Amino acid sequence: MKSMTYYKIKIVLVAFFVFVNAFSIAAQKVEIGKKFKGSASYYHKKFNGRRTASGERLNNQDYTCAHRFYPFGTMIEIINPSNGKWVVVRVNDRGPFSKNRVIDLSYSAAKQIGMIQKGIIKIEARVVGENGELCILKEGALSENLKNIFNSDTTYKFIAPLLPENVASKKIKQ
């Protein structure tokens, strides 16, 4: 007959694994519209062509980013509050590995919002979509603003709201 200590240890281990799994599931939930602020940096050009954590190759011409916990395919609107420029990027990598930063941007995305000269800037961000589907767009968004979110390596099917003059309201099914 096994001792009570054995059963207590077994119960604690099972409870620990249930807790860890519940936490990891909750950590990957995408809350559309969630806003956050922090510092952003960008990938140096020397990283172009290297594999990202998602398996895609980094293409500095694409509008992609690295985020610590948002699932691959999550789309985030990044705004540079100092000049009002913005871009929508897609998470395809993990990072940044500096605890003082919240996101790493591809070179083209960084250039789009005017941060190349400074290297690291304060940004405002909002989750605007997941799994290739944009759910929220900034007023005045045009297809030109979204042309570089997906590259040829991606497995996501892109679905975007219609982009009339100033309002995004209906979904395009592809």
C-alpha positions in Angstrom: 0.0 0.0 0.0 1.3 3.4 -1.0 1.8 6.1 1.6 -0.3 9.2 2.0 2.7 11.3 1.0 2.8 9.7 -2.4 -0.8 10.6 -3.1 -0.3 14.2 -1.8 2.6 14.7 -4.2 0.6 13.2 -7.0 -2.3 15.6 -6.3 0.0 18.6 -6.1 1.6 17.7 -9.4 -1.7 17.2 -11.2 -3.0 20.5 -9.8 0.2 22.2 -11.0 -0.1 20.9 -14.5 -3.8 21.9 -14.7 -2.9 25.4 -13.5 0.0 25.8 -16.0 -2.2 24.6 -18.9 -5.0 26.9 -18.0 -2.6 29.8 -17.8 -1.1 29.1 -21.2 -4.5 28.9 -22.8 -5.6 32.2 -21.3 -2.3 33.9 -22.3 -2.9 33.1 -26.0 -6.5 34.5 -26.2 -6.7 37.5 -28.5 -8.9 40.3 -27.3 -9.8 42.4 -30.3 -9.6 46.1 -29.5 -7.2 45.7 -26.6 -4.8 48.7 -26.4 -1.3 48.8 -25.0 1.6 51.2 -24.9 5.4 50.8 -24.6 8.7 51.0 -26.4 9.2 49.5 -29.9 12.4 48.6 -31.8 12.9 47.1 -35.2 14.9 44.3 -36.8 18.2 45.3 -38.3 18.5 44.6 -42.0 21.1 41.8 -41.3 18.2 39.6 -40.0 16.4 39.6 -43.3 15.9 36.1 -44.6 16.3 34.3 -41.3 13.6 32.0 -39.9 11.2 33.5 -37.4 9.6 31.5 -34.6 6.5 30.9 -36.8 8.7 29.2 -39.4 8.4 32.1 -42.0 11.5 33.8 -43.2 11.8 37.4 -42.1 11.2 39.7 -45.0 12.0 43.3 -44.0 9.7 44.5 -46.8 6.7 42.9 -45.0 4.7 44.5 -42.2 5.4 42.0 -39.5 6.5 42.0 -35.9 7.6 40.0 -32.9 5.5 39.9 -29.7 6.1 37.9 -26.6 2.7 36.2 -26.3 0.2 37.1 -28.9 -0.4 34.1 -31.2 1.1 34.1 -34.7 -1.3 35.8 -37.1 -2.5 38.4 -34.6 -2.7 41.8 -36.3 -1.7 44.9 -34.4 -2.1 48.6 -35.3 1.0 50.5 -34.3 0.9 54.3 -34.0 3.8 56.6 -33.5 2.2 59.3 -31.3 4.9 61.9 -32.0 4.0 62.1 -35.7 0.6 60.3 -36.0 1.9 57.8 -38.6 0.5 54.2 -38.3 0.8 50.7 -39.7 -0.9 47.4 -39.3 1.6 44.5 -38.6 1.1 40.8 -38.2 2.8 38.8 -35.4 5.1 36.1 -36.9 7.9 36.0 -34.3 8.6 36.0 -30.6 10.3 38.8 -28.8 11.5 41.4 -28.1 14.0 40.0 -25.7 14.6 43.3 -23.9 12.3 43.6 -21.0 11.9 47.4 -21.7 10.2 46.9 -25.1 6.8 45.5 -26.0 7.3 44.9 -29.8 9.9 44.5 -32.5 8.9 45.7 -36.0 10.1 44.8 -39.4 12.3 47.4 -41.1 9.5 48.5 -43.6 6.9 48.8 -40.8 9.4 50.9 -38.7 10.1 53.1 -41.7 6.3 53.5 -42.4 5.9 55.1 -38.9 9.1 57.2 -39.0 11.2 55.5 -36.4 14.3 54.5 -38.4 16.4 57.5 -37.2 15.6 57.0 -33.5 15.8 53.2 -33.4 13.5 52.9 -30.3 10.4 54.9 -29.8 7.3 55.0 -27.6 4.2 53.6 -29.4 0.5 53.1 -28.9 -0.9 49.8 -30.2 -4.3 48.1 -30.6 -5.1 44.5 -31.5 -7.2 44.8 -34.7 -7.4 41.2 -36.0 -6.4 37.5 -35.7 -5.8 34.6 -38.0 -5.6 36.7 -41.1 -8.9 38.6 -40.5 -8.9 42.3 -39.8 -11.8 43.2 -37.5 -11.1 46.9 -36.9 -9.5 49.4 -39.2 -8.5 53.0 -38.7 -10.8 55.5 -40.3 -9.5 56.3 -43.7 -7.6 53.1 -44.2 -7.0 52.1 -47.8 -5.7 48.9 -49.4 -2.4 50.6 -49.8 -2.0 50.7 -46.0 -2.4 46.9 -45.9 -0.4 45.7 -48.9 2.6 44.3 -47.1 1.0 42.4 -44.1 1.2 39.0 -45.8 4.1 37.4 -47.7 4.3 34.3 -49.8 5.4 32.1 -46.9 2.2 32.8 -44.8 -0.4 30.1 -44.4 -3.1 32.7 -43.4 -6.1 33.4 -45.6 -6.5 37.2 -45.7 -9.9 38.6 -45.1 -10.3 42.4 -44.9 -13.2 44.7 -44.4 -14.3 46.6 -47.5 -12.3 49.8 -47.7 -14.6 52.6 -49.0 -13.7 56.2 -48.5 -13.6 56.3 -44.7 -15.5 53.4 -43.2 -14.7 49.7 -43.0 -17.9 47.8 -42.5 -18.3 44.5 -44.3 -16.1 41.5 -44.8 -14.7 40.3 -48.1 -14.9 36.5 -48.3 -12.1 35.0 -50.4 
